[in-house]
Amino acid sequence: MSVKHGLLALLERGPMYGYQLRAAFDSATGGTWPLNIGQVYTTLSRLERDDLVAALPENEGQRPYEITAQGRTELKRWFASPVQRSDRPRDEVAIKLALAITTPGVDVAKVVMTQRTATMRTLQEYTRLKTQPGDLPWLLVLDAMIFQAEAELRWLDHCEASLLRYEPRAVPETTDVEVPR
């Protein structure tokens, strides 16, 4: 998630100051991606530097910001562009399992089972949350998280089946290389 674009989208609703932006972001995402207030103000500074937002006069000790025409153009471009798979963070579970397979002494089946248990608990919690009333933006975020958890469980099933058929290849021994001095 681009904090930059998230803040621009929120400012499209109207001028807000940092704490209002953080609260609105948490509300829109159901608190699933909490923002640190320092992150909000750092991002606002960069947006102002890039002429995407403008600081308004201070009001009762708070400095509100508003989106600029250039910021609106950037926001429209962001909404019109698909999120590329390469733009998303690395999948730590996939990396962990890949390394577990090649690390001596690691019980890979146990790593898979531990992850499955955690993902199942998370899925149950998301499903419980789904029974509570909520605004459409939050419900769509929750649906995405449910689908991602379900996909991870299917992938973990695949990993288990693959592990049963897996025959490790011999790892070539490292040769002593003489280092010139």
Backbone torsions as a table, in degrees:
resi	resn	phi	psi	omega
1	MET	NA	130.6	177.6
2	SER	-84.9	111.4	177.2
3	VAL	-61.1	-40.1	179.0
4	LYS	-53.1	-52.0	-177.4
5	HIS	-73.0	-32.2	175.6
6	GLY	-61.1	-44.3	179.3
7	LEU	-67.5	-39.5	176.6
8	LEU	-60.6	-42.4	179.4
9	ALA	-62.3	-41.5	179.3
10	LEU	-67.3	-39.2	179.5
11	LEU	-70.0	-20.3	175.5
12	GLU	-63.5	-24.7	177.0
13	ARG	-71.1	-26.9	-178.4
14	GLY	149.4	168.2	-178.6
15	PRO	-59.8	141.2	177.6
16	MET	-148.4	156.9	172.5
17	TYR	-102.2	173.6	-170.6
18	GLY	-51.4	-49.7	-177.6
19	TYR	-66.3	-34.9	175.8
20	GLN	-65.2	-40.2	178.3
21	LEU	-62.8	-45.1	179.4
22	ARG	-61.2	-45.1	179.8
23	ALA	-63.6	-42.2	179.7
24	ALA	-65.8	-39.2	178.4
25	PHE	-64.0	-47.3	178.8
26	ASP	-60.4	-40.3	179.7
27	SER	-65.7	-43.7	-178.1
28	ALA	-66.9	-30.9	-177.8
29	THR	-104.2	7.1	-179.9
30	GLY	66.8	20.9	179.8
31	GLY	74.0	11.3	-177.8
32	THR	-74.3	-23.8	177.4
33	TRP	-127.2	74.3	-176.6
34	PRO	-64.2	138.1	178.7
35	LEU	-100.0	137.7	172.3
36	ASN	-77.6	136.9	-177.2
37	ILE	-61.2	-31.8	175.9
38	GLY	-62.5	-38.2	177.9
39	GLN	-64.4	-38.0	178.9
40	VAL	-62.9	-49.6	-177.2
41	TYR	-69.1	-35.6	176.0
42	THR	-62.9	-43.9	179.2
43	THR	-65.6	-41.1	177.8
44	LEU	-60.4	-39.6	178.5
45	SER	-61.4	-43.1	178.9
46	ARG	-66.7	-40.3	179.0
47	LEU	-63.5	-39.4	177.8
48	GLU	-66.8	-43.5	177.7
49	ARG	-57.1	-38.5	-177.5
50	ASP	-88.0	8.2	179.2
51	ASP	62.0	29.7	177.3
52	LEU	-94.2	-22.6	173.0
53	VAL	-136.2	161.9	176.1
54	ALA	-129.4	137.1	175.6
55	ALA	-77.6	136.7	177.3
56	LEU	-97.8	168.6	178.2
57	PRO	-59.0	144.8	-179.1
58	GLU	-60.8	141.7	-179.1
59	ASN	-133.6	111.3	-179.6
60	GLU	53.3	44.8	177.0
61	GLY	80.5	-0.3	179.5
62	GLN	-112.7	141.3	177.5
63	ARG	-109.2	104.8	177.5
64	PRO	-77.1	158.7	177.7
65	TYR	-124.9	152.8	174.6
66	GLU	-132.2	152.7	178.9
67	ILE	-76.0	142.7	178.1
68	THR	-95.3	173.3	176.0
69	ALA	-59.6	-41.4	178.4
70	GLN	-64.6	-36.2	177.3
71	GLY	-66.0	-39.0	177.6
72	ARG	-64.3	-39.7	177.6
73	THR	-62.0	-45.6	178.8
74	GLU	-62.6	-41.4	179.9
75	LEU	-64.2	-42.8	177.5
76	LYS	-62.3	-41.0	178.1
77	ARG	-62.0	-42.9	-179.0
78	TRP	-63.4	-46.6	-179.9
79	PHE	-64.7	-29.8	-178.5
80	ALA	-82.7	-11.3	-176.1
81	SER	-102.0	134.7	176.2
82	PRO	-71.1	152.9	174.1
83	VAL	-81.5	122.5	-179.5
84	GLN	-80.0	146.2	178.4
85	ARG	-56.5	-35.4	-179.1
86	SER	-72.0	-15.0	179.4
87	ASP	-82.9	-11.8	-176.9
88	ARG	-87.2	154.7	179.4
89	PRO	-61.0	158.4	178.0
90	ARG	-62.6	149.2	179.0
91	ASP	-86.5	102.1	-175.4
92	GLU	-63.4	-34.1	179.5
93	VAL	-64.2	-45.4	179.5
94	ALA	-62.5	-42.9	178.9
95	ILE	-63.8	-42.9	-179.8
96	LYS	-60.6	-44.8	-179.4
97	LEU	-67.9	-39.6	178.0
98	ALA	-60.8	-41.4	179.3
99	LEU	-73.7	-34.8	179.0
100	ALA	-61.8	-38.6	-179.2
101	ILE	-63.1	-34.9	-174.9
102	THR	-100.5	4.6	180.0
103	THR	-103.0	120.2	-179.2
104	PRO	-59.2	140.0	174.5
105	GLY	85.6	0.1	-179.6
106	VAL	-92.3	129.1	176.0
107	ASP	-83.7	93.8	-174.0
108	VAL	-63.5	-38.7	178.9
109	ALA	-59.9	-37.1	178.9
110	LYS	-69.5	-38.0	177.2
111	VAL	-61.2	-44.7	179.0
112	VAL	-62.7	-45.7	-178.0
113	MET	-64.8	-40.6	178.5
114	THR	-61.4	-43.1	179.1
115	GLN	-67.5	-40.3	179.9
116	ARG	-60.3	-44.8	-179.3
117	THR	-61.7	-45.4	179.9
118	ALA	-64.7	-41.9	-179.3
119	THR	-67.7	-38.4	177.9
120	MET	-63.3	-43.1	177.6
121	ARG	-61.7	-42.8	179.3
122	THR	-62.6	-44.1	178.8
123	LEU	-61.5	-41.2	177.8
124	GLN	-62.5	-40.4	178.6
125	GLU	-65.7	-43.0	178.1
126	TYR	-62.4	-41.8	179.7
127	THR	-64.0	-38.6	177.0
128	ARG	-63.7	-43.2	179.3
129	LEU	-62.7	-30.8	-178.0
130	LYS	-64.5	-24.0	-179.1
131	THR	-78.8	-11.9	-179.8
132	GLN	-91.2	148.8	178.9
133	PRO	-66.3	149.5	179.5
134	GLY	-164.1	163.8	176.9
135	ASP	-75.3	154.7	-177.5
136	LEU	-55.1	-43.7	179.6
137	PRO	-57.5	-44.8	179.4
138	TRP	-64.7	-41.7	-179.2
139	LEU	-64.3	-36.1	177.7
140	LEU	-69.0	-39.9	175.8
141	VAL	-62.4	-43.8	179.6
142	LEU	-62.7	-42.5	176.2
143	ASP	-58.8	-43.5	179.0
144	ALA	-60.0	-42.6	-179.2
145	MET	-67.4	-36.8	176.8
146	ILE	-64.2	-47.5	-179.7
147	PHE	-62.3	-38.5	178.2
148	GLN	-66.0	-40.8	178.3
149	ALA	-65.8	-41.6	177.5
150	GLU	-62.4	-42.2	178.5
151	ALA	-63.8	-39.6	178.8
152	GLU	-63.9	-39.4	177.7
153	LEU	-63.5	-41.8	177.3
154	ARG	-62.9	-41.7	179.3
155	TRP	-65.2	-39.6	177.5
156	LEU	-64.1	-37.0	174.0
157	ASP	-59.7	-44.5	178.6
158	HIS	-61.1	-43.3	179.0
159	CYS	-59.6	-44.8	179.5
160	GLU	-60.6	-46.0	179.7
161	ALA	-63.7	-40.0	179.2
162	SER	-66.1	-37.6	179.4
163	LEU	-63.2	-34.5	179.0
164	LEU	-65.1	-30.6	-178.9
165	ARG	-95.3	-6.2	-171.5
166	TYR	-73.9	130.7	172.9
167	GLU	-122.6	109.2	-176.3
168	PRO	-61.7	142.0	175.0
169	ARG	-84.8	153.6	176.7
170	ALA	-68.3	131.0	178.1
171	VAL	-84.0	125.5	-179.2
172	PRO	-61.7	138.4	179.2
173	GLU	-74.0	144.9	177.2
174	THR	-75.7	141.6	178.7
175	THR	-96.1	147.7	177.5
176	ASP	-72.7	123.3	179.0
177	VAL	-108.6	130.0	-179.7
178	GLU	-80.4	126.4	-179.6
179	VAL	-94.2	123.6	179.3
180	PRO	-66.5	141.6	-179.7
181	ARG	-112.6	NA	NA
